[in-house]
Amino acid sequence: MRQPEIYILGGYQTDFARNWGKEKKHITALMRESVLGALEVTRLDAKDVEVAHVGNFAAELYCRQGHLGAFFLEADPAFEGLATSRHEAACASGSIALLAASAELEAGRYSLACVVGVEQMKTVSSVEGGDYLGTAAWYEREAKGVEFPFPKLFGRLGDEYERRYGLKDEHLARISAINFANAKLNPNAQTRTWTMNERHALCRTEDNAPVGGRLRISDCSQVTDGAVAVFLATREAAERYAQRRGLSVERLPRLLGWGHHTAYLRFDDKVRSSEGSPYVLPTVRATITDALRRAGVRDVSELSAIETHDCFTTSEYMAIDHFGLTAPGESWKAIEDGSIELGGRCPINPSGGLIGAGHPVGATGVRQLLDAYKQIAGQAGDYQVEGARRVATLNIGGSGTTSVSFVVG
């Protein structure tokens, strides 16, 4: 059965370099700016929005605040009484909110939805924040009493590649350097003014200290405050939107396909269940292939670019072969031949990704979708991939636990 068409009308991202706590601003301020910014960019009227979904990981910890769906109403008086909800799946929270919103549109309940991803993380010390992030793993068994548990977990992902196929630090350093270089082209990227190249990433001094096993500072995504809002619409709502603006609805970006799977929470259990598979995280591979299949995309050769979840360099290394850019265990080939760079066969993270652009946990999946939209609409500015026709995303929660992929075209 053919799925109803879901269109992306546009959206807005806050500047990921900002520290909202230093500005004495509450998490509602992030949400409000993203929603009002999205309304302005799309020239939509607040009264036309029929439902809102909020993606957020841990506002209860970082901000001592739950029930975030209600805060959507603070953005505009027209939202009073609106149906809203909040969704959590660790770093994949934003993508789960997108899935829920698109499903409601497909079901015919509503015709225009706003999805907001938000996280305010710079409210606590790095050690306390690292402990909070540990709740995205099995806290009692994997994170309690462990300093910075997630770099250690994703360091073990690299160790598993080392055990099965071999892994060189030079290839992880190149991934880091590419993302930082791309971020310099992105006006909303957290690290757009930072300096990081391959030589720095390979440095083994206190300036690039180890944070978890084989992973160093240069291998890690950023602690980020940020919010992103996008509007999704049914075919009928998109036609009305396009007609009012003198556009062809056929030229509006839309969701072509999606994938969603959940693996065991503990990393050890994931590794054990993947024995015998050529893929280190087979549920992630299934998420990607489901999205491509539903989009009618034969394989990665029909993608123009990928926005993937590089919470650490090892997770991008994994994504390269799981997307099929190389055979399993041979991600290094796509790094060495330039395939993943801007201008390459399939650029990965033109935006800078999580390492370069920033990683406000609950907002990342929505940010990825917005960047995919920008590529298809030709609005990505200096990091535009020429002639982009189809862009895939991969958003991962936990140590490869919840995975969601979209194809936009």
ZIPENOR-V427983 format. One line per field, one symbol per residue. ss: DSSP state (@ for helix, = for strand, . for the rest). psi: psi as a letter, one per 30 degrees, with the letter a starting at -180 (. if undefined). Layout:
BEGIN
ss: ???
psi: ???
END
This chain:
BEGIN
ss: .....========.............@@@@@@@@@@@@@@@@...@@@..=====...@@@@.....@@@@@@@@.@@@...=====..@@@@@@@@@@@@@@@@@.....========......@@@@@@@@@@@..@@@@@.....@@@@@@@@@@@@@@@@....@@@@@@@@@@@@@@@..............@@@@....@@@.===..==@@@=.....=========@@@@@@@@@@....@@@..=========....@@@@@@@........@@@@@@@@@@@@@.....@@@..===....=@@@@@@@@@@........@@@@@@..........==....@@@@....@@@@@@@@@@@@@@@@@...@@@.......=======....=======.
psi: kkkkkklkfaakkljffkjfefghklffeeeeeeeeeeeeefhlkeffkflkkkkkehfeeeghkahfeffeffekfffkfkkllkkkhbfgeeeeeeeeeeeeeefgelfkkkkkkkkjfhflleeeeeeeffffajeefffkgkkieeeeefefeeeeeeeefkkkeeeeeeeeeeeeeefffjfgkegfglkkaeeeffkhaffilkfjbfkleffkllkkklkkklkklleeeeeeeeefghlkfffkkljellkklkllekeeeeeeffkfkfkeifeeeeeeeeeeeffgkeaffgkflkjliheleeeeeeeefffgfllkfgefefeeggeflkfaeikkhfffaeeeelijeffeeeeeeeeeeeeefhggbfgkjkgkekklljkkkahgdkkkklkk.
END
